Each structure stands twice: as structure tokens, then as C-alpha cells.
Amino acid sequence: MTSVDKIEYRVQRLRERLAREDISELGVRIEVRGAGALIWGHVSGADTRAAVLRIAAEELAGVDWQEDLTVNRATPPDHAEELS
């Protein structure tokens, strides 16, 4: 098994955990990029983002990975938007 195969296996385990665990986060995408991985997408809140990063750190320990997760705002804005 090559190092890329090992990373793909670990990424797949991460995908399964994100879908299976309490957070059930299906809006997160994980891509293998060379010898590393990129985790990106939208999550429902800061707690969910923290859980995704914790699980990723567990599953991808020793792998170079980056994240670009956006927290979607679930509440309306508290002020009017200023347009010029």
C-alpha cells in the first residue's frame, strides 16, 4: 500500500465518522491533495466546526492537512445592511 493509498483510506474513515457520529455533518468535503488533505465546506455552527476539526485531527494524525470550513449563520442579522 502506497502512502497515497494510506491517506485515501484515512480520508474515507474520516468521511464515514463525520456522517456517522452525533454531528452527522454531510456538508463537509475532504479531498486528497498529494501527500495531504483539504477539508472544506459549510457547517451549522462553531461547535460543529470544532467537532469536525477534532475528529479530523484524530483520523489524520501525522498527515499534512488544511481546513477551510465556513460557519453558516442560522440567525438573521441584528442590524440593517448599509448600502451606498
Secondary structure as GFF3:
##gff-version 3
##sequence-region A 1 84
A	DSSP	alpha_helix	3	20	.	.	.	ID=ss1
A	DSSP	beta_strand	28	33	.	.	.	ID=ss2
A	DSSP	beta_strand	36	43	.	.	.	ID=ss3
A	DSSP	alpha_helix	46	59	.	.	.	ID=ss4
A	DSSP	beta_strand	64	71	.	.	.	ID=ss5
###
